[in-house]
Amino acid sequence: MKQIDARGRACPEPVLMAKQGLKASPAGIEVLVDNAVALGNVTRFAQNAGYQVQSTAGEGDTHKLTITK
């Protein structure tokens, strides 16, 4: 599964990165984010696009979002 590292990026960049990742790999991707705004925005975008989202907390503020159909 393709992994996108959006840590340290301000919105809307993580959402745009996720959108491009899903276009290239429509079956699913993993997105790493490190702030609550990006976590919420990427999750909302993916769910609105018809994907399932699973969030796993990592070190510090890092979350791994697993986005699948």
PyMOL CGO cylinders between C-alpha atoms (Angstrom):
from pymol import cmd
from pymol.cgo import CYLINDER

trace = [
    CYLINDER, 0.00, 0.00, 0.00, 1.34, 3.42, -0.96, 0.3, 1, 1, 1, 1, 1, 1,
    CYLINDER, 1.34, 3.42, -0.96, 2.28, 5.64, 1.99, 0.3, 1, 1, 1, 1, 1, 1,
    CYLINDER, 2.28, 5.64, 1.99, 2.12, 9.43, 1.90, 0.3, 1, 1, 1, 1, 1, 1,
    CYLINDER, 2.12, 9.43, 1.90, 4.01, 11.44, 4.49, 0.3, 1, 1, 1, 1, 1, 1,
    CYLINDER, 4.01, 11.44, 4.49, 2.09, 14.67, 5.10, 0.3, 1, 1, 1, 1, 1, 1,
    CYLINDER, 2.09, 14.67, 5.10, 3.69, 15.39, 8.48, 0.3, 1, 1, 1, 1, 1, 1,
    CYLINDER, 3.69, 15.39, 8.48, 4.66, 19.02, 8.91, 0.3, 1, 1, 1, 1, 1, 1,
    CYLINDER, 4.66, 19.02, 8.91, 2.31, 20.15, 6.13, 0.3, 1, 1, 1, 1, 1, 1,
    CYLINDER, 2.31, 20.15, 6.13, -0.44, 22.72, 6.66, 0.3, 1, 1, 1, 1, 1, 1,
    CYLINDER, -0.44, 22.72, 6.66, -3.91, 22.22, 5.26, 0.3, 1, 1, 1, 1, 1, 1,
    CYLINDER, -3.91, 22.22, 5.26, -5.06, 21.97, 2.57, 0.3, 1, 1, 1, 1, 1, 1,
    CYLINDER, -5.06, 21.97, 2.57, -1.81, 20.31, 1.44, 0.3, 1, 1, 1, 1, 1, 1,
    CYLINDER, -1.81, 20.31, 1.44, -2.38, 16.95, 3.25, 0.3, 1, 1, 1, 1, 1, 1,
    CYLINDER, -2.38, 16.95, 3.25, -5.84, 16.68, 1.65, 0.3, 1, 1, 1, 1, 1, 1,
    CYLINDER, -5.84, 16.68, 1.65, -4.43, 17.45, -1.80, 0.3, 1, 1, 1, 1, 1, 1,
    CYLINDER, -4.43, 17.45, -1.80, -1.66, 14.89, -1.26, 0.3, 1, 1, 1, 1, 1, 1,
    CYLINDER, -1.66, 14.89, -1.26, -4.25, 12.27, -0.23, 0.3, 1, 1, 1, 1, 1, 1,
    CYLINDER, -4.25, 12.27, -0.23, -6.39, 13.10, -3.25, 0.3, 1, 1, 1, 1, 1, 1,
    CYLINDER, -6.39, 13.10, -3.25, -3.42, 12.65, -5.61, 0.3, 1, 1, 1, 1, 1, 1,
    CYLINDER, -3.42, 12.65, -5.61, -2.44, 9.42, -3.84, 0.3, 1, 1, 1, 1, 1, 1,
    CYLINDER, -2.44, 9.42, -3.84, -5.92, 7.96, -4.24, 0.3, 1, 1, 1, 1, 1, 1,
    CYLINDER, -5.92, 7.96, -4.24, -5.97, 8.94, -7.89, 0.3, 1, 1, 1, 1, 1, 1,
    CYLINDER, -5.97, 8.94, -7.89, -2.73, 6.98, -8.42, 0.3, 1, 1, 1, 1, 1, 1,
    CYLINDER, -2.73, 6.98, -8.42, -3.72, 4.10, -6.12, 0.3, 1, 1, 1, 1, 1, 1,
    CYLINDER, -3.72, 4.10, -6.12, -7.55, 3.95, -5.98, 0.3, 1, 1, 1, 1, 1, 1,
    CYLINDER, -7.55, 3.95, -5.98, -7.61, 0.72, -3.92, 0.3, 1, 1, 1, 1, 1, 1,
    CYLINDER, -7.61, 0.72, -3.92, -6.18, 2.56, -0.91, 0.3, 1, 1, 1, 1, 1, 1,
    CYLINDER, -6.18, 2.56, -0.91, -3.31, 4.47, 0.68, 0.3, 1, 1, 1, 1, 1, 1,
    CYLINDER, -3.31, 4.47, 0.68, -1.79, 5.28, 4.06, 0.3, 1, 1, 1, 1, 1, 1,
    CYLINDER, -1.79, 5.28, 4.06, -1.35, 8.92, 5.06, 0.3, 1, 1, 1, 1, 1, 1,
    CYLINDER, -1.35, 8.92, 5.06, 0.83, 10.11, 7.94, 0.3, 1, 1, 1, 1, 1, 1,
    CYLINDER, 0.83, 10.11, 7.94, -0.30, 13.38, 9.59, 0.3, 1, 1, 1, 1, 1, 1,
    CYLINDER, -0.30, 13.38, 9.59, 0.87, 15.18, 12.71, 0.3, 1, 1, 1, 1, 1, 1,
    CYLINDER, 0.87, 15.18, 12.71, -1.86, 17.66, 13.57, 0.3, 1, 1, 1, 1, 1, 1,
    CYLINDER, -1.86, 17.66, 13.57, -5.55, 17.49, 14.46, 0.3, 1, 1, 1, 1, 1, 1,
    CYLINDER, -5.55, 17.49, 14.46, -6.69, 19.74, 11.60, 0.3, 1, 1, 1, 1, 1, 1,
    CYLINDER, -6.69, 19.74, 11.60, -5.04, 17.55, 8.94, 0.3, 1, 1, 1, 1, 1, 1,
    CYLINDER, -5.04, 17.55, 8.94, -6.36, 14.42, 10.67, 0.3, 1, 1, 1, 1, 1, 1,
    CYLINDER, -6.36, 14.42, 10.67, -9.93, 15.73, 10.55, 0.3, 1, 1, 1, 1, 1, 1,
    CYLINDER, -9.93, 15.73, 10.55, -9.73, 17.16, 7.05, 0.3, 1, 1, 1, 1, 1, 1,
    CYLINDER, -9.73, 17.16, 7.05, -8.15, 14.10, 5.41, 0.3, 1, 1, 1, 1, 1, 1,
    CYLINDER, -8.15, 14.10, 5.41, -10.61, 11.81, 7.22, 0.3, 1, 1, 1, 1, 1, 1,
    CYLINDER, -10.61, 11.81, 7.22, -13.59, 13.91, 6.08, 0.3, 1, 1, 1, 1, 1, 1,
    CYLINDER, -13.59, 13.91, 6.08, -12.32, 14.09, 2.50, 0.3, 1, 1, 1, 1, 1, 1,
    CYLINDER, -12.32, 14.09, 2.50, -11.81, 10.31, 2.28, 0.3, 1, 1, 1, 1, 1, 1,
    CYLINDER, -11.81, 10.31, 2.28, -15.19, 9.48, 3.81, 0.3, 1, 1, 1, 1, 1, 1,
    CYLINDER, -15.19, 9.48, 3.81, -16.97, 11.92, 1.49, 0.3, 1, 1, 1, 1, 1, 1,
    CYLINDER, -16.97, 11.92, 1.49, -15.20, 10.22, -1.45, 0.3, 1, 1, 1, 1, 1, 1,
    CYLINDER, -15.20, 10.22, -1.45, -16.62, 6.85, -0.36, 0.3, 1, 1, 1, 1, 1, 1,
    CYLINDER, -16.62, 6.85, -0.36, -13.58, 5.42, 1.43, 0.3, 1, 1, 1, 1, 1, 1,
    CYLINDER, -13.58, 5.42, 1.43, -13.25, 3.76, 4.84, 0.3, 1, 1, 1, 1, 1, 1,
    CYLINDER, -13.25, 3.76, 4.84, -10.74, 5.40, 7.18, 0.3, 1, 1, 1, 1, 1, 1,
    CYLINDER, -10.74, 5.40, 7.18, -8.91, 3.78, 10.07, 0.3, 1, 1, 1, 1, 1, 1,
    CYLINDER, -8.91, 3.78, 10.07, -6.75, 5.99, 12.29, 0.3, 1, 1, 1, 1, 1, 1,
    CYLINDER, -6.75, 5.99, 12.29, -3.85, 4.62, 14.32, 0.3, 1, 1, 1, 1, 1, 1,
    CYLINDER, -3.85, 4.62, 14.32, -1.97, 6.82, 16.79, 0.3, 1, 1, 1, 1, 1, 1,
    CYLINDER, -1.97, 6.82, 16.79, 1.81, 6.78, 16.52, 0.3, 1, 1, 1, 1, 1, 1,
    CYLINDER, 1.81, 6.78, 16.52, 4.64, 8.57, 18.29, 0.3, 1, 1, 1, 1, 1, 1,
    CYLINDER, 4.64, 8.57, 18.29, 3.83, 12.04, 19.57, 0.3, 1, 1, 1, 1, 1, 1,
    CYLINDER, 3.83, 12.04, 19.57, 1.10, 13.68, 17.49, 0.3, 1, 1, 1, 1, 1, 1,
    CYLINDER, 1.10, 13.68, 17.49, 1.58, 11.38, 14.50, 0.3, 1, 1, 1, 1, 1, 1,
    CYLINDER, 1.58, 11.38, 14.50, -1.43, 9.46, 13.21, 0.3, 1, 1, 1, 1, 1, 1,
    CYLINDER, -1.43, 9.46, 13.21, -1.49, 6.92, 10.40, 0.3, 1, 1, 1, 1, 1, 1,
    CYLINDER, -1.49, 6.92, 10.40, -4.67, 7.00, 8.35, 0.3, 1, 1, 1, 1, 1, 1,
    CYLINDER, -4.67, 7.00, 8.35, -5.36, 3.81, 6.41, 0.3, 1, 1, 1, 1, 1, 1,
    CYLINDER, -5.36, 3.81, 6.41, -7.78, 4.72, 3.62, 0.3, 1, 1, 1, 1, 1, 1,
    CYLINDER, -7.78, 4.72, 3.62, -9.44, 1.85, 1.72, 0.3, 1, 1, 1, 1, 1, 1,
    CYLINDER, -9.44, 1.85, 1.72, -12.47, 1.24, -0.48, 0.3, 1, 1, 1, 1, 1, 1,
]
cmd.load_cgo(trace, "trace")
